[in-house]
């Protein structure tokens, strides 16, 4: 059985897009990462608000709505 060694892998051609395409890709990745950060922050705020609301309902400070 034929094996692929490190030297074989080192010689594999790796296509690299033109610099303009690389920049577009980098911009999209950066924008999506920023979106992920915003979504995580929104989820954290929602979790905090939910926890506070539940605590207020348990303590009777806030009315339980169904």
CHARMM internal coordinates of N, CA and C (Angstrom, degrees):
IC EDIT
DIST 1 N 1 CA 1.4492
DIST 1 CA 1 C 1.5260
ANGL 1 N 1 CA 1 C 108.18
DIST 1 C 2 N 1.3180
ANGL 1 CA 1 C 2 N 114.95
DIHE 1 N 1 CA 1 C 2 N 135.28
DIST 2 N 2 CA 1.4573
ANGL 1 C 2 N 2 CA 120.53
DIHE 1 CA 1 C 2 N 2 CA -177.87
DIST 2 CA 2 C 1.5310
ANGL 2 N 2 CA 2 C 109.52
DIHE 1 C 2 N 2 CA 2 C -81.72
DIST 2 C 3 N 1.3368
ANGL 2 CA 2 C 3 N 116.38
DIHE 2 N 2 CA 2 C 3 N 138.12
DIST 3 N 3 CA 1.4631
ANGL 2 C 3 N 3 CA 120.94
DIHE 2 CA 2 C 3 N 3 CA -179.53
DIST 3 CA 3 C 1.5224
ANGL 3 N 3 CA 3 C 109.98
DIHE 2 C 3 N 3 CA 3 C -113.83
DIST 3 C 4 N 1.2901
ANGL 3 CA 3 C 4 N 114.93
DIHE 3 N 3 CA 3 C 4 N 149.17
DIST 4 N 4 CA 1.4627
ANGL 3 C 4 N 4 CA 120.38
DIHE 3 CA 3 C 4 N 4 CA 175.01
DIST 4 CA 4 C 1.5193
ANGL 4 N 4 CA 4 C 107.11
DIHE 3 C 4 N 4 CA 4 C -100.34
DIST 4 C 5 N 1.3189
ANGL 4 CA 4 C 5 N 116.40
DIHE 4 N 4 CA 4 C 5 N 121.51
DIST 5 N 5 CA 1.4603
ANGL 4 C 5 N 5 CA 121.35
DIHE 4 CA 4 C 5 N 5 CA -179.46
DIST 5 CA 5 C 1.5129
ANGL 5 N 5 CA 5 C 111.59
DIHE 4 C 5 N 5 CA 5 C -101.38
DIST 5 C 6 N 1.3236
ANGL 5 CA 5 C 6 N 114.78
DIHE 5 N 5 CA 5 C 6 N 177.68
DIST 6 N 6 CA 1.4637
ANGL 5 C 6 N 6 CA 121.02
DIHE 5 CA 5 C 6 N 6 CA -178.88
DIST 6 CA 6 C 1.5200
ANGL 6 N 6 CA 6 C 111.40
DIHE 5 C 6 N 6 CA 6 C -60.91
DIST 6 C 7 N 1.3291
ANGL 6 CA 6 C 7 N 117.49
DIHE 6 N 6 CA 6 C 7 N -38.13
DIST 7 N 7 CA 1.4608
ANGL 6 C 7 N 7 CA 120.28
DIHE 6 CA 6 C 7 N 7 CA 179.72
DIST 7 CA 7 C 1.5242
ANGL 7 N 7 CA 7 C 110.61
DIHE 6 C 7 N 7 CA 7 C -64.23
DIST 7 C 8 N 1.3348
ANGL 7 CA 7 C 8 N 116.40
DIHE 7 N 7 CA 7 C 8 N -38.25
DIST 8 N 8 CA 1.4613
ANGL 7 C 8 N 8 CA 119.79
DIHE 7 CA 7 C 8 N 8 CA 177.91
DIST 8 CA 8 C 1.5282
ANGL 8 N 8 CA 8 C 110.89
DIHE 7 C 8 N 8 CA 8 C -64.43
DIST 8 C 9 N 1.3029
ANGL 8 CA 8 C 9 N 115.20
DIHE 8 N 8 CA 8 C 9 N -43.71
DIST 9 N 9 CA 1.4659
ANGL 8 C 9 N 9 CA 120.13
DIHE 8 CA 8 C 9 N 9 CA -179.31
DIST 9 CA 9 C 1.5319
ANGL 9 N 9 CA 9 C 110.18
DIHE 8 C 9 N 9 CA 9 C -64.98
DIST 9 C 10 N 1.3246
ANGL 9 CA 9 C 10 N 116.81
DIHE 9 N 9 CA 9 C 10 N -39.56
DIST 10 N 10 CA 1.4651
ANGL 9 C 10 N 10 CA 120.69
DIHE 9 CA 9 C 10 N 10 CA 179.95
DIST 10 CA 10 C 1.5232
ANGL 10 N 10 CA 10 C 111.58
DIHE 9 C 10 N 10 CA 10 C -62.43
DIST 10 C 11 N 1.3047
ANGL 10 CA 10 C 11 N 117.52
DIHE 10 N 10 CA 10 C 11 N -24.54
DIST 11 N 11 CA 1.4637
ANGL 10 C 11 N 11 CA 121.13
DIHE 10 CA 10 C 11 N 11 CA -178.55
DIST 11 CA 11 C 1.5285
ANGL 11 N 11 CA 11 C 113.53
DIHE 10 C 11 N 11 CA 11 C -94.55
DIST 11 C 12 N 1.3364
ANGL 11 CA 11 C 12 N 118.01
DIHE 11 N 11 CA 11 C 12 N 0.25
DIST 12 N 12 CA 1.4626
ANGL 11 C 12 N 12 CA 120.01
DIHE 11 CA 11 C 12 N 12 CA 178.10
DIST 12 CA 12 C 1.5253
ANGL 12 N 12 CA 12 C 108.91
DIHE 11 C 12 N 12 CA 12 C -65.51
DIST 12 C 13 N 1.3106
ANGL 12 CA 12 C 13 N 117.52
DIHE 12 N 12 CA 12 C 13 N 134.21
DIST 13 N 13 CA 1.4658
ANGL 12 C 13 N 13 CA 119.04
DIHE 12 CA 12 C 13 N 13 CA 176.05
DIST 13 CA 13 C 1.5350
ANGL 13 N 13 CA 13 C 110.03
DIHE 12 C 13 N 13 CA 13 C -73.85
DIST 13 C 14 N 1.2958
ANGL 13 CA 13 C 14 N 115.43
DIHE 13 N 13 CA 13 C 14 N 134.51
DIST 14 N 14 CA 1.4638
ANGL 13 C 14 N 14 CA 120.77
DIHE 13 CA 13 C 14 N 14 CA 179.44
DIST 14 CA 14 C 1.5289
ANGL 14 N 14 CA 14 C 107.05
DIHE 13 C 14 N 14 CA 14 C -116.37
DIST 14 C 15 N 1.3126
ANGL 14 CA 14 C 15 N 117.09
DIHE 14 N 14 CA 14 C 15 N 112.54
DIST 15 N 15 CA 1.4684
ANGL 14 C 15 N 15 CA 118.86
DIHE 14 CA 14 C 15 N 15 CA -179.87
DIST 15 CA 15 C 1.5232
ANGL 15 N 15 CA 15 C 110.75
DIHE 14 C 15 N 15 CA 15 C -69.52
DIST 15 C 16 N 1.3079
ANGL 15 CA 15 C 16 N 115.81
DIHE 15 N 15 CA 15 C 16 N 133.52
DIST 16 N 16 CA 1.4652
ANGL 15 C 16 N 16 CA 121.51
DIHE 15 CA 15 C 16 N 16 CA 178.97
DIST 16 CA 16 C 1.5287
ANGL 16 N 16 CA 16 C 107.28
DIHE 15 C 16 N 16 CA 16 C -119.67
DIST 16 C 17 N 1.3270
ANGL 16 CA 16 C 17 N 116.39
DIHE 16 N 16 CA 16 C 17 N 124.75
DIST 17 N 17 CA 1.4649
ANGL 16 C 17 N 17 CA 118.46
DIHE 16 CA 16 C 17 N 17 CA -179.94
DIST 17 CA 17 C 1.5315
ANGL 17 N 17 CA 17 C 110.88
DIHE 16 C 17 N 17 CA 17 C -68.16
DIST 17 C 18 N 1.3144
ANGL 17 CA 17 C 18 N 116.69
DIHE 17 N 17 CA 17 C 18 N 161.25
DIST 18 N 18 CA 1.4643
ANGL 17 C 18 N 18 CA 120.07
DIHE 17 CA 17 C 18 N 18 CA 177.22
DIST 18 CA 18 C 1.5306
ANGL 18 N 18 CA 18 C 110.77
DIHE 17 C 18 N 18 CA 18 C -59.17
DIST 18 C 19 N 1.3228
ANGL 18 CA 18 C 19 N 115.81
DIHE 18 N 18 CA 18 C 19 N 157.99
DIST 19 N 19 CA 1.4564
ANGL 18 C 19 N 19 CA 121.41
DIHE 18 CA 18 C 19 N 19 CA -175.95
DIST 19 CA 19 C 1.5277
ANGL 19 N 19 CA 19 C 112.02
DIHE 18 C 19 N 19 CA 19 C -57.12
DIST 19 C 20 N 1.3190
ANGL 19 CA 19 C 20 N 117.81
DIHE 19 N 19 CA 19 C 20 N -39.03
DIST 20 N 20 CA 1.4631
ANGL 19 C 20 N 20 CA 120.20
DIHE 19 CA 19 C 20 N 20 CA 179.87
DIST 20 CA 20 C 1.5282
ANGL 20 N 20 CA 20 C 110.83
DIHE 19 C 20 N 20 CA 20 C -62.03
DIST 20 C 21 N 1.3074
ANGL 20 CA 20 C 21 N 117.21
DIHE 20 N 20 CA 20 C 21 N -39.91
DIST 21 N 21 CA 1.4665
ANGL 20 C 21 N 21 CA 121.42
DIHE 20 CA 20 C 21 N 21 CA 178.69
DIST 21 CA 21 C 1.5284
ANGL 21 N 21 CA 21 C 109.81
DIHE 20 C 21 N 21 CA 21 C -68.91
DIST 21 C 22 N 1.3251
ANGL 21 CA 21 C 22 N 116.89
DIHE 21 N 21 CA 21 C 22 N -39.81
DIST 22 N 22 CA 1.4657
ANGL 21 C 22 N 22 CA 120.63
DIHE 21 CA 21 C 22 N 22 CA 177.39
DIST 22 CA 22 C 1.5243
ANGL 22 N 22 CA 22 C 110.48
DIHE 21 C 22 N 22 CA 22 C -59.93
DIST 22 C 23 N 1.3258
ANGL 22 CA 22 C 23 N 116.59
DIHE 22 N 22 CA 22 C 23 N -40.24
DIST 23 N 23 CA 1.4708
ANGL 22 C 23 N 23 CA 120.10
DIHE 22 CA 22 C 23 N 23 CA 179.57
DIST 23 CA 23 C 1.5258
ANGL 23 N 23 CA 23 C 111.35
DIHE 22 C 23 N 23 CA 23 C -65.47
DIST 23 C 24 N 1.3300
ANGL 23 CA 23 C 24 N 116.55
DIHE 23 N 23 CA 23 C 24 N -41.36
DIST 24 N 24 CA 1.4689
ANGL 23 C 24 N 24 CA 120.26
DIHE 23 CA 23 C 24 N 24 CA 178.13
DIST 24 CA 24 C 1.5228
ANGL 24 N 24 CA 24 C 109.76
DIHE 23 C 24 N 24 CA 24 C -62.15
DIST 24 C 25 N 1.3146
ANGL 24 CA 24 C 25 N 116.42
DIHE 24 N 24 CA 24 C 25 N -44.10
DIST 25 N 25 CA 1.4719
ANGL 24 C 25 N 25 CA 120.82
DIHE 24 CA 24 C 25 N 25 CA 178.91
DIST 25 CA 25 C 1.5241
ANGL 25 N 25 CA 25 C 109.90
DIHE 24 C 25 N 25 CA 25 C -61.10
DIST 25 C 26 N 1.3293
ANGL 25 CA 25 C 26 N 117.01
DIHE 25 N 25 CA 25 C 26 N -46.04
DIST 26 N 26 CA 1.4666
ANGL 25 C 26 N 26 CA 121.18
DIHE 25 CA 25 C 26 N 26 CA -179.41
DIST 26 CA 26 C 1.5267
ANGL 26 N 26 CA 26 C 111.16
DIHE 25 C 26 N 26 CA 26 C -61.63
DIST 26 C 27 N 1.3464
ANGL 26 CA 26 C 27 N 116.74
DIHE 26 N 26 CA 26 C 27 N -40.50
DIST 27 N 27 CA 1.4685
ANGL 26 C 27 N 27 CA 120.11
DIHE 26 CA 26 C 27 N 27 CA 178.20
DIST 27 CA 27 C 1.5242
ANGL 27 N 27 CA 27 C 111.06
DIHE 26 C 27 N 27 CA 27 C -63.25
DIST 27 C 28 N 1.3295
ANGL 27 CA 27 C 28 N 116.50
DIHE 27 N 27 CA 27 C 28 N -42.82
DIST 28 N 28 CA 1.4670
ANGL 27 C 28 N 28 CA 120.20
DIHE 27 CA 27 C 28 N 28 CA 179.53
DIST 28 CA 28 C 1.5256
ANGL 28 N 28 CA 28 C 111.18
DIHE 27 C 28 N 28 CA 28 C -64.69
DIST 28 C 29 N 1.3256
ANGL 28 CA 28 C 29 N 116.70
DIHE 28 N 28 CA 28 C 29 N -42.29
DIST 29 N 29 CA 1.4730
ANGL 28 C 29 N 29 CA 120.69
DIHE 28 CA 28 C 29 N 29 CA 179.18
DIST 29 CA 29 C 1.5262
ANGL 29 N 29 CA 29 C 109.65
DIHE 28 C 29 N 29 CA 29 C -63.28
DIST 29 C 30 N 1.3217
ANGL 29 CA 29 C 30 N 116.92
DIHE 29 N 29 CA 29 C 30 N -44.10
DIST 30 N 30 CA 1.4677
ANGL 29 C 30 N 30 CA 121.13
DIHE 29 CA 29 C 30 N 30 CA 179.56
DIST 30 CA 30 C 1.5240
ANGL 30 N 30 CA 30 C 110.71
DIHE 29 C 30 N 30 CA 30 C -61.80
DIST 30 C 31 N 1.3386
ANGL 30 CA 30 C 31 N 117.08
DIHE 30 N 30 CA 30 C 31 N -43.91
DIST 31 N 31 CA 1.4677
ANGL 30 C 31 N 31 CA 120.96
DIHE 30 CA 30 C 31 N 31 CA 179.54
DIST 31 CA 31 C 1.5234
ANGL 31 N 31 CA 31 C 110.99
DIHE 30 C 31 N 31 CA 31 C -63.97
DIST 31 C 32 N 1.3150
ANGL 31 CA 31 C 32 N 117.36
DIHE 31 N 31 CA 31 C 32 N -41.79
DIST 32 N 32 CA 1.4740
ANGL 31 C 32 N 32 CA 120.61
DIHE 31 CA 31 C 32 N 32 CA -179.99
DIST 32 CA 32 C 1.5190
ANGL 32 N 32 CA 32 C 111.19
DIHE 31 C 32 N 32 CA 32 C -68.03
DIST 32 C 33 N 1.3231
ANGL 32 CA 32 C 33 N 117.41
DIHE 32 N 32 CA 32 C 33 N -36.78
DIST 33 N 33 CA 1.4778
ANGL 32 C 33 N 33 CA 119.86
DIHE 32 CA 32 C 33 N 33 CA 177.03
DIST 33 CA 33 C 1.5184
ANGL 33 N 33 CA 33 C 110.38
DIHE 32 C 33 N 33 CA 33 C -64.74
DIST 33 C 34 N 1.3309
ANGL 33 CA 33 C 34 N 117.10
DIHE 33 N 33 CA 33 C 34 N -40.22
DIST 34 N 34 CA 1.4687
ANGL 33 C 34 N 34 CA 120.62
DIHE 33 CA 33 C 34 N 34 CA 177.20
DIST 34 CA 34 C 1.5308
ANGL 34 N 34 CA 34 C 109.90
DIHE 33 C 34 N 34 CA 34 C -63.43
DIST 34 C 35 N 1.3246
ANGL 34 CA 34 C 35 N 116.38
DIHE 34 N 34 CA 34 C 35 N -39.65
DIST 35 N 35 CA 1.4658
ANGL 34 C 35 N 35 CA 120.68
DIHE 34 CA 34 C 35 N 35 CA 178.01
DIST 35 CA 35 C 1.5278
ANGL 35 N 35 CA 35 C 110.52
DIHE 34 C 35 N 35 CA 35 C -62.95
DIST 35 C 36 N 1.3188
ANGL 35 CA 35 C 36 N 116.81
DIHE 35 N 35 CA 35 C 36 N -41.57
DIST 36 N 36 CA 1.4684
ANGL 35 C 36 N 36 CA 121.13
DIHE 35 CA 35 C 36 N 36 CA 178.38
DIST 36 CA 36 C 1.5264
ANGL 36 N 36 CA 36 C 110.07
DIHE 35 C 36 N 36 CA 36 C -61.10
DIST 36 C 37 N 1.3269
ANGL 36 CA 36 C 37 N 116.66
DIHE 36 N 36 CA 36 C 37 N -42.95
DIST 37 N 37 CA 1.4675
ANGL 36 C 37 N 37 CA 120.74
DIHE 36 CA 36 C 37 N 37 CA 179.70
DIST 37 CA 37 C 1.5292
ANGL 37 N 37 CA 37 C 109.69
DIHE 36 C 37 N 37 CA 37 C -61.94
DIST 37 C 38 N 1.3423
ANGL 37 CA 37 C 38 N 117.03
DIHE 37 N 37 CA 37 C 38 N -44.97
DIST 38 N 38 CA 1.4726
ANGL 37 C 38 N 38 CA 120.09
DIHE 37 CA 37 C 38 N 38 CA 179.26
DIST 38 CA 38 C 1.5228
ANGL 38 N 38 CA 38 C 111.06
DIHE 37 C 38 N 38 CA 38 C -62.27
DIST 38 C 39 N 1.3189
ANGL 38 CA 38 C 39 N 117.25
DIHE 38 N 38 CA 38 C 39 N -42.11
DIST 39 N 39 CA 1.4662
ANGL 38 C 39 N 39 CA 121.34
DIHE 38 CA 38 C 39 N 39 CA 179.89
DIST 39 CA 39 C 1.5246
ANGL 39 N 39 CA 39 C 111.26
DIHE 38 C 39 N 39 CA 39 C -64.76
DIST 39 C 40 N 1.3210
ANGL 39 CA 39 C 40 N 116.97
DIHE 39 N 39 CA 39 C 40 N -40.29
DIST 40 N 40 CA 1.4722
ANGL 39 C 40 N 40 CA 120.22
DIHE 39 CA 39 C 40 N 40 CA 178.22
DIST 40 CA 40 C 1.5235
ANGL 40 N 40 CA 40 C 110.53
DIHE 39 C 40 N 40 CA 40 C -64.99
DIST 40 C 41 N 1.3394
ANGL 40 CA 40 C 41 N 116.00
DIHE 40 N 40 CA 40 C 41 N -41.48
DIST 41 N 41 CA 1.4665
ANGL 40 C 41 N 41 CA 119.27
DIHE 40 CA 40 C 41 N 41 CA 178.78
DIST 41 CA 41 C 1.5259
ANGL 41 N 41 CA 41 C 110.59
DIHE 40 C 41 N 41 CA 41 C -63.70
DIST 41 C 42 N 1.3320
ANGL 41 CA 41 C 42 N 116.64
DIHE 41 N 41 CA 41 C 42 N -41.28
DIST 42 N 42 CA 1.4640
ANGL 41 C 42 N 42 CA 120.26
DIHE 41 CA 41 C 42 N 42 CA 178.17
DIST 42 CA 42 C 1.5247
ANGL 42 N 42 CA 42 C 110.63
DIHE 41 C 42 N 42 CA 42 C -64.23
DIST 42 C 43 N 1.3193
ANGL 42 CA 42 C 43 N 117.40
DIHE 42 N 42 CA 42 C 43 N -40.48
DIST 43 N 43 CA 1.4702
ANGL 42 C 43 N 43 CA 121.08
DIHE 42 CA 42 C 43 N 43 CA 178.56
DIST 43 CA 43 C 1.5239
ANGL 43 N 43 CA 43 C 110.29
DIHE 42 C 43 N 43 CA 43 C -65.06
DIST 43 C 44 N 1.3278
ANGL 43 CA 43 C 44 N 116.87
DIHE 43 N 43 CA 43 C 44 N -40.26
DIST 44 N 44 CA 1.4724
ANGL 43 C 44 N 44 CA 120.11
DIHE 43 CA 43 C 44 N 44 CA 178.38
DIST 44 CA 44 C 1.5284
ANGL 44 N 44 CA 44 C 110.98
DIHE 43 C 44 N 44 CA 44 C -63.50
DIST 44 C 45 N 1.3504
ANGL 44 CA 44 C 45 N 116.29
DIHE 44 N 44 CA 44 C 45 N -42.64
DIST 45 N 45 CA 1.4740
ANGL 44 C 45 N 45 CA 119.62
DIHE 44 CA 44 C 45 N 45 CA 178.64
DIST 45 CA 45 C 1.5218
ANGL 45 N 45 CA 45 C 110.23
DIHE 44 C 45 N 45 CA 45 C -63.37
DIST 45 C 46 N 1.3190
ANGL 45 CA 45 C 46 N 116.67
DIHE 45 N 45 CA 45 C 46 N -42.63
DIST 46 N 46 CA 1.4622
ANGL 45 C 46 N 46 CA 120.53
DIHE 45 CA 45 C 46 N 46 CA 179.51
DIST 46 CA 46 C 1.5227
ANGL 46 N 46 CA 46 C 110.95
DIHE 45 C 46 N 46 CA 46 C -62.56
DIST 46 C 47 N 1.3180
ANGL 46 CA 46 C 47 N 117.04
DIHE 46 N 46 CA 46 C 47 N -41.50
DIST 47 N 47 CA 1.4673
ANGL 46 C 47 N 47 CA 120.67
DIHE 46 CA 46 C 47 N 47 CA 178.45
DIST 47 CA 47 C 1.5297
ANGL 47 N 47 CA 47 C 110.45
DIHE 46 C 47 N 47 CA 47 C -63.30
DIST 47 C 48 N 1.3207
ANGL 47 CA 47 C 48 N 117.35
DIHE 47 N 47 CA 47 C 48 N -41.67
DIST 48 N 48 CA 1.4663
ANGL 47 C 48 N 48 CA 120.89
DIHE 47 CA 47 C 48 N 48 CA 178.97
DIST 48 CA 48 C 1.5256
ANGL 48 N 48 CA 48 C 110.70
DIHE 47 C 48 N 48 CA 48 C -65.43
DIST 48 C 49 N 1.3337
ANGL 48 CA 48 C 49 N 116.41
DIHE 48 N 48 CA 48 C 49 N -43.59
DIST 49 N 49 CA 1.4678
ANGL 48 C 49 N 49 CA 120.22
DIHE 48 CA 48 C 49 N 49 CA 179.22
DIST 49 CA 49 C 1.5285
ANGL 49 N 49 CA 49 C 110.76
DIHE 48 C 49 N 49 CA 49 C -63.50
DIST 49 C 50 N 1.3134
ANGL 49 CA 49 C 50 N 116.82
DIHE 49 N 49 CA 49 C 50 N -41.14
DIST 50 N 50 CA 1.4641
ANGL 49 C 50 N 50 CA 121.39
DIHE 49 CA 49 C 50 N 50 CA 179.68
DIST 50 CA 50 C 1.5190
ANGL 50 N 50 CA 50 C 110.44
DIHE 49 C 50 N 50 CA 50 C -64.62
DIST 50 C 51 N 1.3347
ANGL 50 CA 50 C 51 N 115.69
DIHE 50 N 50 CA 50 C 51 N -44.06
DIST 51 N 51 CA 1.4666
ANGL 50 C 51 N 51 CA 119.31
DIHE 50 CA 50 C 51 N 51 CA 179.28
DIST 51 CA 51 C 1.5232
ANGL 51 N 51 CA 51 C 110.78
DIHE 50 C 51 N 51 CA 51 C -62.10
DIST 51 C 52 N 1.3299
ANGL 51 CA 51 C 52 N 116.99
DIHE 51 N 51 CA 51 C 52 N -41.69
DIST 52 N 52 CA 1.4638
ANGL 51 C 52 N 52 CA 120.60
DIHE 51 CA 51 C 52 N 52 CA 179.03
DIST 52 CA 52 C 1.5299
ANGL 52 N 52 CA 52 C 110.81
DIHE 51 C 52 N 52 CA 52 C -65.71
DIST 52 C 53 N 1.3225
ANGL 52 CA 52 C 53 N 117.19
DIHE 52 N 52 CA 52 C 53 N -40.05
DIST 53 N 53 CA 1.4626
ANGL 52 C 53 N 53 CA 120.65
DIHE 52 CA 52 C 53 N 53 CA 179.50
DIST 53 CA 53 C 1.5267
ANGL 53 N 53 CA 53 C 111.05
DIHE 52 C 53 N 53 CA 53 C -64.84
DIST 53 C 54 N 1.3091
ANGL 53 CA 53 C 54 N 116.96
DIHE 53 N 53 CA 53 C 54 N -43.84
DIST 54 N 54 CA 1.4659
ANGL 53 C 54 N 54 CA 120.62
DIHE 53 CA 53 C 54 N 54 CA 179.33
DIST 54 CA 54 C 1.5287
ANGL 54 N 54 CA 54 C 109.99
DIHE 53 C 54 N 54 CA 54 C -63.12
DIST 54 C 55 N 1.3121
ANGL 54 CA 54 C 55 N 116.35
DIHE 54 N 54 CA 54 C 55 N -43.37
DIST 55 N 55 CA 1.4696
ANGL 54 C 55 N 55 CA 119.91
DIHE 54 CA 54 C 55 N 55 CA 179.18
DIST 55 CA 55 C 1.5257
ANGL 55 N 55 CA 55 C 110.47
DIHE 54 C 55 N 55 CA 55 C -61.82
DIST 55 C 56 N 1.3379
ANGL 55 CA 55 C 56 N 116.66
DIHE 55 N 55 CA 55 C 56 N -42.42
DIST 56 N 56 CA 1.4606
ANGL 55 C 56 N 56 CA 120.30
DIHE 55 CA 55 C 56 N 56 CA 179.20
DIST 56 CA 56 C 1.5267
ANGL 56 N 56 CA 56 C 110.88
DIHE 55 C 56 N 56 CA 56 C -63.43
DIST 56 C 57 N 1.3259
ANGL 56 CA 56 C 57 N 117.90
DIHE 56 N 56 CA 56 C 57 N -38.00
DIST 57 N 57 CA 1.4682
ANGL 56 C 57 N 57 CA 120.82
DIHE 56 CA 56 C 57 N 57 CA 177.86
DIST 57 CA 57 C 1.5245
ANGL 57 N 57 CA 57 C 110.74
DIHE 56 C 57 N 57 CA 57 C -68.05
DIST 57 C 58 N 1.3252
ANGL 57 CA 57 C 58 N 116.58
DIHE 57 N 57 CA 57 C 58 N -39.42
DIST 58 N 58 CA 1.4714
ANGL 57 C 58 N 58 CA 119.80
DIHE 57 CA 57 C 58 N 58 CA 179.10
DIST 58 CA 58 C 1.5215
ANGL 58 N 58 CA 58 C 110.14
DIHE 57 C 58 N 58 CA 58 C -64.18
DIST 58 C 59 N 1.3320
ANGL 58 CA 58 C 59 N 116.63
DIHE 58 N 58 CA 58 C 59 N -40.19
DIST 59 N 59 CA 1.4648
ANGL 58 C 59 N 59 CA 121.11
DIHE 58 CA 58 C 59 N 59 CA -178.67
DIST 59 CA 59 C 1.5354
ANGL 59 N 59 CA 59 C 112.29
DIHE 58 C 59 N 59 CA 59 C -79.84
DIST 59 C 60 N 1.3224
ANGL 59 CA 59 C 60 N 116.89
DIHE 59 N 59 CA 59 C 60 N -6.94
DIST 60 N 60 CA 1.4611
ANGL 59 C 60 N 60 CA 120.60
DIHE 59 CA 59 C 60 N 60 CA 178.23
DIST 60 CA 60 C 1.5287
ANGL 60 N 60 CA 60 C 112.92
DIHE 59 C 60 N 60 CA 60 C 82.77
DIST 60 C 61 N 1.2971
ANGL 60 CA 60 C 61 N 117.46
DIHE 60 N 60 CA 60 C 61 N 8.88
DIST 61 N 61 CA 1.4647
ANGL 60 C 61 N 61 CA 121.52
DIHE 60 CA 60 C 61 N 61 CA 179.83
DIST 61 CA 61 C 1.5249
ANGL 61 N 61 CA 61 C 110.55
DIHE 60 C 61 N 61 CA 61 C -78.09
DIST 61 C 62 N 1.2914
ANGL 61 CA 61 C 62 N 115.71
DIHE 61 N 61 CA 61 C 62 N -27.63
DIST 62 N 62 CA 1.4647
ANGL 61 C 62 N 62 CA 121.29
DIHE 61 CA 61 C 62 N 62 CA -179.04
DIST 62 CA 62 C 1.5300
ANGL 62 N 62 CA 62 C 108.84
DIHE 61 C 62 N 62 CA 62 C -124.06
DIST 62 C 63 N 1.3070
ANGL 62 CA 62 C 63 N 114.71
DIHE 62 N 62 CA 62 C 63 N 139.58
DIST 63 N 63 CA 1.4577
ANGL 62 C 63 N 63 CA 119.73
DIHE 62 CA 62 C 63 N 63 CA -179.05
DIST 63 CA 63 C 1.5333
ANGL 63 N 63 CA 63 C 109.78
DIHE 62 C 63 N 63 CA 63 C -75.26
DIST 63 C 64 N 1.3273
ANGL 63 CA 63 C 64 N 115.08
DIHE 63 N 63 CA 63 C 64 N 139.69
DIST 64 N 64 CA 1.4636
ANGL 63 C 64 N 64 CA 120.93
DIHE 63 CA 63 C 64 N 64 CA 177.57
DIST 64 CA 64 C 1.5130
ANGL 64 N 64 CA 64 C 108.31
DIHE 63 C 64 N 64 CA 64 C -78.71
DIST 64 C 65 N 1.3238
ANGL 64 CA 64 C 65 N 115.70
DIHE 64 N 64 CA 64 C 65 N 124.46
DIST 65 N 65 CA 1.4660
ANGL 64 C 65 N 65 CA 119.24
DIHE 64 CA 64 C 65 N 65 CA 178.34
DIST 65 CA 65 C 1.5215
ANGL 65 N 65 CA 65 C 109.23
DIHE 64 C 65 N 65 CA 65 C -111.14
DIST 65 C 66 N 1.2995
ANGL 65 CA 65 C 66 N 114.64
DIHE 65 N 65 CA 65 C 66 N 142.26
DIST 66 N 66 CA 1.4625
ANGL 65 C 66 N 66 CA 119.61
DIHE 65 CA 65 C 66 N 66 CA -178.08
DIST 66 CA 66 C 1.4997
ANGL 66 N 66 CA 66 C 109.84
DIHE 65 C 66 N 66 CA 66 C -113.91
END
COOR INIT
IC SEED 1 N 1 CA 1 C
IC BUILD
